[in-house]
Amino acid sequence: MARRVFFSFHYEKDGQRASIVRNSWVTKGEDGGFIDAAAWEEVKNKGDATVKKWIDDQLTGTSVTVVLIGSETSSRPWVLHEIKRSFERGNGMLGIYLHNVKDFAGHTCTAGSNTFGEIGKDSNGQSVYFSIKYTTYDWVLQDGYNNLGKWVEDAAKQAGR
């Protein structure tokens, strides 16, 4: 089943690595929610309310959110906001470590953390943490190119979507 996916990542630091993941998705004839760095800057420069509306608009119709984790992703406030909104919507989620992915100059980066703090509360009022609730993969070591579709489908099923 084709899924509409929202990709969350640190645009300034991981845009090139994220495009590698996104392009693998596109080469297989699938589409995901994605915005390029230039468009992101335009949205971001219009203020917080515009960014929040853009995030909500981009999440509309999605069933899964893929968090692309670079060295600084866990400290990015908009990534945390995207994760929290995805949780509120009931999207399936997964993380993909990007540190082994080479950027366009052939460089890798240090591994990032999948610890984003509390992302919401479950039906019992207990805190939910991305690092505990959702599976995280390594794009290179776990063959993300060939497994992304399966990972997305597994996350959707786990969320009942």
Summary of the structure (lengths in Angstrom):
residues: 161
radius of gyration: 14.7
end to end distance: 11.0
largest distance: 47.6
contacts: 491
relative contact order: 0.19
helix: 45%
strand: 17%
